[in-house]
């Protein structure tokens, strides 16, 4: 498994995971529930990981949105 995305916001990794799943790439969110079960408040990063063979394709898929944002005229 290879790390694709790290963030403190769970919704960001969930959106990325949904985007990858829609293209047939399975991913896993590490630390998804750690902030819900900890006795003391913690700020653990949420980490999205994919299989090494899918890493390049997954990275391209997640970067597609960034490419679209740059092409939109203001």
DSSP file (Angstrom, degrees, kcal/mol; ACC not computed):
  #  RESIDUE AA STRUCTURE BP1 BP2  ACC     N-H-->O    O-->H-N    N-H-->O    O-->H-N    TCO  KAPPA ALPHA  PHI   PSI    X-CA   Y-CA   Z-CA
    1    1 A X              0   0    0      0, 0.0     2,-0.4     0, 0.0    50,-0.2   0.000 360.0 360.0 360.0 142.6    0.0    0.0    0.0
    2    2 A X  E     -A   50   0A   0     48,-3.4    48,-2.3     0, 0.0     2,-0.3  -0.978 360.0-111.4-128.4 137.9    1.2    3.5   -0.8
    3    3 A X  E     +A   49   0A   0     -2,-0.4    46,-0.2    46,-0.2     3,-0.1  -0.481  36.1 169.1 -70.1 128.3    0.1    6.8    0.7
    4    4 A X  E     +     0   0A   0     44,-3.4     2,-0.3     1,-0.4    45,-0.2   0.727  63.9  10.9-107.1 -34.7   -1.8    8.9   -1.8
    5    5 A X  E     -A   48   0A   0     43,-1.5    43,-2.9     2,-0.0     2,-0.4  -0.992  53.1-170.2-152.6 136.9   -3.2   11.7    0.4
    6    6 A X  E     +A   47   0A   0     -2,-0.3     2,-0.3    41,-0.2    41,-0.2  -0.998  24.9 145.4-127.5 133.5   -2.7   13.0    4.0
    7    7 A X  E     -A   46   0A   0     39,-2.1    39,-3.8    -2,-0.4    -2,-0.0  -0.986  52.5-128.7-159.2 160.1   -5.0   15.6    5.5
    8    8 A X  S    S+     0   0    0     -2,-0.3     2,-0.6    37,-0.2    36,-0.1   0.517  90.4  84.2 -87.8  -5.6   -6.6   16.6    8.8
    9    9 A X    >>  -     0   0    0      1,-0.2     4,-1.1    37,-0.1     3,-0.7  -0.875  62.2-161.5-105.0 116.2  -10.0   16.8    7.1
   10   10 A X  H 3> S+     0   0    0     -2,-0.6     4,-2.1     1,-0.2     3,-0.2   0.871  89.3  61.5 -61.0 -38.8  -11.9   13.5    6.8
   11   11 A X  H 3> S+     0   0    0      1,-0.2     4,-2.3     2,-0.2    -1,-0.2   0.828  98.4  57.9 -61.3 -31.2  -14.2   14.8    4.1
   12   12 A X  H <> S+     0   0    0     -3,-0.7     4,-2.1     1,-0.2    -1,-0.2   0.924 109.7  42.2 -66.0 -43.4  -11.3   15.4    1.8
   13   13 A X  H  X S+     0   0    0     -4,-1.1     4,-2.6    -3,-0.2    -1,-0.2   0.839 112.8  54.6 -72.9 -30.1  -10.1   11.8    1.9
   14   14 A X  H  X S+     0   0    0     -4,-2.1     4,-2.3     2,-0.2    -2,-0.2   0.903 109.2  47.3 -68.0 -39.8  -13.7   10.6    1.6
   15   15 A X  H  X S+     0   0    0     -4,-2.3     4,-2.3     2,-0.2    -2,-0.2   0.932 114.1  47.4 -64.1 -45.5  -14.3   12.6   -1.6
   16   16 A X  H  X S+     0   0    0     -4,-2.1     4,-2.3     1,-0.2    -2,-0.2   0.905 111.5  51.0 -62.6 -41.6  -11.0   11.3   -3.0
   17   17 A X  H  X S+     0   0    0     -4,-2.6     4,-2.8     1,-0.2    -1,-0.2   0.912 110.1  49.2 -62.9 -42.7  -11.9    7.8   -2.1
   18   18 A X  H  X S+     0   0    0     -4,-2.3     4,-2.0     2,-0.2    -1,-0.2   0.904 110.1  51.4 -63.3 -41.5  -15.3    8.1   -3.8
   19   19 A X  H  X S+     0   0    0     -4,-2.3     4,-0.5     2,-0.2    -1,-0.2   0.911 113.1  44.9 -62.2 -42.4  -13.7    9.5   -6.9
   20   20 A X  H ><>S+     0   0    0     -4,-2.3     5,-2.4     1,-0.2     3,-1.3   0.916 110.6  53.2 -68.1 -43.2  -11.2    6.6   -7.0
   21   21 A X  H ><5S+     0   0    0     -4,-2.8     3,-1.6     1,-0.3    -1,-0.2   0.858 102.1  59.5 -61.1 -35.0  -13.9    4.0   -6.3
   22   22 A X  H 3<5S+     0   0    0     -4,-2.0    -1,-0.3     1,-0.3    -2,-0.2   0.717 108.0  46.6 -67.0 -18.4  -16.0    5.3   -9.2
   23   23 A X  T <<5S-     0   0    0     -3,-1.3    -1,-0.3    -4,-0.5    -2,-0.2   0.278 125.3-101.8-104.1   8.0  -13.0    4.5  -11.5
   24   24 A X  T < 5S+     0   0    0     -3,-1.6     2,-0.6     1,-0.2    -3,-0.2   0.655  78.4 132.8  85.2  16.1  -12.5    1.0  -10.0
   25   25 A X      < -     0   0    0     -5,-2.4     2,-0.3    -8,-0.1    -1,-0.2  -0.902  47.6-143.2-105.4 119.5   -9.6    1.8   -7.8
   26   26 A X        +     0   0    0     -2,-0.6    25,-0.6    -3,-0.1     2,-0.3  -0.597  25.7 173.8 -80.6 137.9   -9.9    0.4   -4.3
   27   27 A X  E     -B   50   0A   0     -2,-0.3     2,-0.4    23,-0.1    23,-0.2  -0.896  20.1-142.7-138.7 169.2   -8.4    2.5   -1.5
   28   28 A X  E     -B   49   0A   0     21,-2.2    21,-2.7    -2,-0.3     2,-0.7  -0.997  10.0-139.3-137.9 138.3   -8.3    2.5    2.3
   29   29 A X  E >   -B   48   0A   0     -2,-0.4     3,-0.7    19,-0.2     2,-0.3  -0.881  17.7-153.4-101.1 115.4   -8.5    5.4    4.8
   30   30 A X  E 3  S+B   47   0A   0     17,-3.3    17,-1.7    -2,-0.7    -2,-0.0  -0.637  79.1  15.9 -83.0 145.8   -6.1    5.0    7.8
   31   31 A X  T 3> S+     0   0    0     -2,-0.3     4,-0.5    15,-0.2     3,-0.3   0.693  78.9 143.6  67.6  22.3   -7.1    6.7   11.1
   32   32 A X  T <4 S+     0   0    0     -3,-0.7    -2,-0.1     1,-0.2     3,-0.1   0.851  79.5  24.0 -60.7 -35.0  -10.7    7.1    9.9
   33   33 A X  T >> S+     0   0    0      1,-0.1     4,-1.2     2,-0.1     3,-1.1   0.409  93.3  99.1-112.2   1.2  -12.1    6.4   13.4
   34   34 A X  H 3> S+     0   0    0     -3,-0.3     4,-1.2     1,-0.3     3,-0.4   0.863  83.4  51.2 -62.2 -37.8   -9.2    7.4   15.6
   35   35 A X  H 3< S+     0   0    0     -4,-0.5    -1,-0.3     1,-0.2     7,-0.2   0.685 109.0  53.2 -74.1 -16.2  -10.6   10.9   16.4
   36   36 A X  H <4 S+     0   0    0     -3,-1.1    -1,-0.2     1,-0.1    -2,-0.2   0.726 114.8  37.3 -88.1 -23.1  -14.0    9.4   17.4
   37   37 A X  H  < S+     0   0    0     -4,-1.2    -2,-0.2    -3,-0.4     2,-0.1   0.537  86.9 109.8-107.9  -8.5  -12.7    6.8   19.9
   38   38 A X     <  -     0   0    0     -4,-1.2     4,-0.1    -5,-0.2    -3,-0.0  -0.447  60.0-145.6 -71.6 140.0   -9.9    8.7   21.6
   39   39 A X  S    S+     0   0    0     -2,-0.1     2,-0.3     2,-0.1    -1,-0.1   0.916  89.1  42.8 -70.5 -43.8  -10.5    9.7   25.2
   40   40 A X  S    S-     0   0    0      1,-0.1     2,-0.1    -3,-0.0    -3,-0.0  -0.791 106.3 -93.7-101.1 147.0   -8.5   12.9   24.8
   41   41 A X        +     0   0    0     -2,-0.3     2,-0.3     2,-0.0    -2,-0.1  -0.365  50.1 179.9 -60.1 131.9   -8.9   15.1   21.7
   42   42 A X        -     0   0    0     -7,-0.2     2,-0.5    -4,-0.1    -4,-0.1  -0.941  27.6-145.4-130.7 155.0   -6.3   14.2   19.1
   43   43 A X        +     0   0    0     -2,-0.3     2,-0.3     2,-0.0    -2,-0.0  -0.679  31.4 169.7-120.7  76.5   -5.6   15.6   15.7
   44   44 A X        -     0   0    0     -2,-0.5     2,-0.2   -13,-0.1    -9,-0.1  -0.657  36.1-113.8 -86.4 141.4   -4.4   12.7   13.6
   45   45 A X        -     0   0    0     -2,-0.3     2,-0.4     1,-0.0   -37,-0.2  -0.484  23.1-128.2 -69.4 143.8   -4.0   13.0    9.9
   46   46 A X  E     -A    7   0A   0    -39,-3.8   -39,-2.1    -2,-0.2     2,-0.5  -0.817  27.3-156.9 -89.7 135.3   -6.4   10.9    7.8
   47   47 A X  E     -AB   6  30A   0    -17,-1.7   -17,-3.3    -2,-0.4     2,-0.6  -0.963   9.6-155.8-124.5 124.2   -4.4    9.0    5.3
   48   48 A X  E     -AB   5  29A   0    -43,-2.9   -44,-3.4    -2,-0.5   -43,-1.5  -0.872  19.9-176.1 -98.1 122.8   -5.7    7.6    2.0
   49   49 A X  E     -AB   3  28A   0    -21,-2.7   -21,-2.2    -2,-0.6     2,-0.3  -0.907   7.7-174.4-121.6 149.1   -3.7    4.6    0.7
   50   50 A X  E     -AB   2  27A   0    -48,-2.3   -48,-3.4    -2,-0.3   -23,-0.1  -0.884  40.0 -82.0-132.0 164.6   -3.9    2.6   -2.5
   51   51 A X    >>  -     0   0    0    -25,-0.6     3,-1.5    -2,-0.3     4,-0.7  -0.390  42.9-117.8 -64.0 144.8   -2.2   -0.5   -3.8
   52   52 A X  G >4 S+     0   0    0      1,-0.3     3,-0.8     2,-0.2     4,-0.4   0.836 113.6  57.8 -56.5 -35.6    1.2    0.3   -5.4
   53   53 A X  G 34 S+     0   0    0      1,-0.2    -1,-0.3     2,-0.1     4,-0.3   0.742 111.0  43.3 -69.0 -21.4    0.1   -0.9   -8.8
   54   54 A X  G <> S+     0   0    0     -3,-1.5     4,-2.7     1,-0.1     5,-0.2   0.462  86.9  96.9 -99.0  -3.7   -2.8    1.6   -8.8
   55   55 A X  H <X S+     0   0    0     -3,-0.8     4,-2.5    -4,-0.7     5,-0.2   0.909  82.9  45.9 -57.9 -50.7   -0.8    4.6   -7.4
   56   56 A X  H  > S+     0   0    0     -4,-0.4     4,-2.0     1,-0.2    -1,-0.2   0.919 116.5  44.9 -61.3 -45.6    0.1    6.3  -10.7
   57   57 A X  H  > S+     0   0    0     -4,-0.3     4,-2.2     2,-0.2    -1,-0.2   0.899 113.2  51.1 -65.9 -40.4   -3.4    6.1  -12.1
   58   58 A X  H  X S+     0   0    0     -4,-2.7     4,-2.2     1,-0.2    -2,-0.2   0.900 108.9  51.4 -64.2 -41.0   -5.0    7.2   -8.8
   59   59 A X  H  X S+     0   0    0     -4,-2.5     4,-1.5    -5,-0.2    -1,-0.2   0.911 109.7  49.8 -62.3 -43.4   -2.7   10.2   -8.6
   60   60 A X  H  X S+     0   0    0     -4,-2.0     4,-0.8    -5,-0.2    -2,-0.2   0.903 109.7  51.7 -61.6 -41.7   -3.7   11.2  -12.2
   61   61 A X  H >< S+     0   0    0     -4,-2.2     3,-0.8     1,-0.2     4,-0.5   0.916 110.5  47.4 -62.9 -44.0   -7.4   10.8  -11.3
   62   62 A X  H 3< S+     0   0    0     -4,-2.2     4,-0.5     1,-0.2     3,-0.3   0.773 110.0  53.6 -70.4 -24.8   -7.1   13.1   -8.2
   63   63 A X  H 3X S+     0   0    0     -4,-1.5     4,-1.9     1,-0.2    -1,-0.2   0.605  86.6  84.0 -84.1 -11.8   -5.2   15.7  -10.2
   64   64 A X  H <X S+     0   0    0     -4,-0.8     4,-2.0    -3,-0.8    -1,-0.2   0.897  87.8  52.6 -56.9 -42.6   -7.9   15.9  -12.9
   65   65 A X  H  > S+     0   0    0     -4,-0.5     4,-2.3    -3,-0.3    -1,-0.2   0.908 106.4  53.0 -61.6 -43.1   -9.9   18.4  -10.8
   66   66 A X  H  > S+     0   0    0     -4,-0.5     4,-1.6     1,-0.2    -1,-0.2   0.897 107.9  51.5 -60.3 -40.5   -6.9   20.6  -10.4
   67   67 A X  H  X S+     0   0    0     -4,-1.9     4,-1.1     1,-0.2    -1,-0.2   0.899 109.3  50.4 -63.0 -41.0   -6.4   20.7  -14.2
   68   68 A X  H  X S+     0   0    0     -4,-2.0     4,-0.8     1,-0.2     3,-0.4   0.887 106.1  55.3 -65.6 -39.1  -10.0   21.7  -14.7
   69   69 A X  H >< S+     0   0    0     -4,-2.3     3,-0.6     1,-0.2    -1,-0.2   0.874 106.1  51.8 -61.4 -37.5   -9.8   24.5  -12.2
   70   70 A X  H 3< S+     0   0    0     -4,-1.6    -1,-0.2     1,-0.2    -2,-0.2   0.784 107.1  53.4 -70.9 -26.1   -6.8   26.0  -14.1
   71   71 A X  H 3< S+     0   0    0     -4,-1.1     2,-0.6    -3,-0.4    -1,-0.2   0.613  82.3 101.3 -86.3 -12.2   -8.7   25.9  -17.4
   72   72 A X  S << S-     0   0    0     -4,-0.8     2,-0.1    -3,-0.6    -4,-0.0  -0.625  71.4-134.8 -77.7 118.2  -11.8   27.8  -16.2
   73   73 A X              0   0    0     -2,-0.6    -2,-0.1     1,-0.1    -1,-0.0  -0.430 360.0 360.0 -71.6 146.7  -11.6   31.5  -17.4
   74   74 A X              0   0    0     -2,-0.1    -1,-0.1     0, 0.0    -2,-0.0   0.425 360.0 360.0 -97.1 360.0  -12.4   34.1  -14.8
